[in-house]
Amino acid sequence: MTHAATARKLVLASFGFMLAAGACVTPASAQQQSPTPKVDAAQAPRQAPVGHRQPRATDVPPQQQQPADSNVGQERRDKGIDRSLQICRGC
């Protein structure tokens, strides 16, 4: 038997083993998952687990929300600092 034939048989045997092992593992992992309703992905985006999602403005209580013009003073200070910095950008 040539080296190429032996290598081909080894690759095919490995592939067959992976298929058989995958078929044995798939049903067990499917049983462990909690049942979830089937929803079309185009209709509703997936939600991240609790504690891992980005908070939204609606999640902040009304007494803690800041008015839109609250950053005006900070923006003025930022612009003043930006003007005072001497950064060489054409090096």
MOVENHU-V849263 format. One record per residue. N is the residue number from 1. BURIAL is # if it has 24 or more other ideal C-beta (glycine too) atoms within 12 Angstrom, else .. D_LAST is the distance of its C-alpha to the last C-alpha in whole Angstrom. Layout:
n->N burial->BURIAL d_last->D_LAST
n->N burial->BURIAL d_last->D_LAST
//
This chain:
n->1 burial->. d_last->66
n->2 burial->. d_last->63
n->3 burial->. d_last->60
n->4 burial->. d_last->58
n->5 burial->. d_last->61
n->6 burial->. d_last->61
n->7 burial->. d_last->57
n->8 burial->. d_last->58
n->9 burial->. d_last->61
n->10 burial->. d_last->59
n->11 burial->. d_last->56
n->12 burial->. d_last->59
n->13 burial->. d_last->60
n->14 burial->. d_last->57
n->15 burial->. d_last->56
n->16 burial->. d_last->60
n->17 burial->. d_last->59
n->18 burial->. d_last->56
n->19 burial->. d_last->58
n->20 burial->. d_last->61
n->21 burial->. d_last->59
n->22 burial->. d_last->57
n->23 burial->. d_last->60
n->24 burial->. d_last->62
n->25 burial->. d_last->59
n->26 burial->. d_last->58
n->27 burial->. d_last->61
n->28 burial->. d_last->61
n->29 burial->. d_last->58
n->30 burial->. d_last->59
n->31 burial->. d_last->61
n->32 burial->. d_last->59
n->33 burial->. d_last->57
n->34 burial->. d_last->58
n->35 burial->. d_last->59
n->36 burial->. d_last->57
n->37 burial->. d_last->58
n->38 burial->. d_last->57
n->39 burial->. d_last->55
n->40 burial->. d_last->53
n->41 burial->. d_last->49
n->42 burial->. d_last->48
n->43 burial->. d_last->50
n->44 burial->. d_last->49
n->45 burial->. d_last->46
n->46 burial->. d_last->46
n->47 burial->. d_last->46
n->48 burial->. d_last->44
n->49 burial->. d_last->47
n->50 burial->. d_last->47
n->51 burial->. d_last->45
n->52 burial->. d_last->42
n->53 burial->. d_last->41
n->54 burial->. d_last->39
n->55 burial->. d_last->41
n->56 burial->. d_last->41
n->57 burial->. d_last->42
n->58 burial->. d_last->46
n->59 burial->. d_last->46
n->60 burial->. d_last->45
n->61 burial->. d_last->48
n->62 burial->. d_last->48
n->63 burial->. d_last->48
n->64 burial->. d_last->45
n->65 burial->. d_last->43
n->66 burial->. d_last->41
n->67 burial->. d_last->41
n->68 burial->. d_last->38
n->69 burial->. d_last->37
n->70 burial->. d_last->37
n->71 burial->. d_last->33
n->72 burial->. d_last->33
n->73 burial->. d_last->33
n->74 burial->. d_last->30
n->75 burial->. d_last->28
n->76 burial->. d_last->28
n->77 burial->. d_last->27
n->78 burial->. d_last->24
n->79 burial->. d_last->23
n->80 burial->. d_last->23
n->81 burial->. d_last->21
n->82 burial->. d_last->19
n->83 burial->. d_last->19
n->84 burial->. d_last->19
n->85 burial->. d_last->16
n->86 burial->. d_last->13
n->87 burial->. d_last->10
n->88 burial->. d_last->6
n->89 burial->. d_last->6
n->90 burial->. d_last->4
n->91 burial->. d_last->0
//
